[in-house]
Amino acid sequence: KGRFVRFPEYTPRPDFLIENMGVSALLAAGEISAFARNITHQQDITNKPTTLAIKSEVLRNVKRLDVNAIFDYRKNAGFSTADVLLDDVRINDVRISGAKEFPLALKKTNGDFTGQVRLEKRKLSATMHGDFTEAQFEASRSSGALKLLSQAFNEINAFDLDVSVAGSLKKPDVDIRSNLDKLLKNSVEKQVKAQIAALKAELEQKLNQSLDEYLQKVDIQGFADDEREKKKKMLER
């Protein structure tokens, strides 16, 4: 019976290989181009990982998109990674809270994002950092503590956001952090101090006014004459 014999090769080639592939797509949001290298299911033969680059500078509401991914499965314990960059993303009308007591929305902002994703042994790890500028919140409450919070949101025009994801693909743990809480705290403290200072000035003004009115009613000169008369009588004795 015959059999297939694969002799050692100086430059071995896999059964399936796409060395270079470029693709472009015209979407509703704009045009995206992608370029891939070394696409094969036998990376152990080529000894090269598969790479993918996605780029665009003509997307609507996004100035720049740049994604660079690596799929390295040359060994049994392979992994996939991706670096993501988004510049000047225009965001409009995002509802943050629909609570009746305190409705809050982000009317508009510009965001810059950088992120990294890694998948290894069915475990996912990812981080994303976003810087937001020209932010405009919409929050309106006219009384109580919510009024201070509304004014605090209306004063914020820049903030950041950090998101981290770790764990299994089915149930990852997500952690979200932002400096918004610190900005809100500083703004509310500033407003409270300003109100206390205004109240203190108002009280001092009223006290000074009351004191002036009282002193005007008192006969200071007559009081001084009475004191001199008392001293004179004591000396005569």
Disulfide bonds with the S-S distance in Angstrom:
none
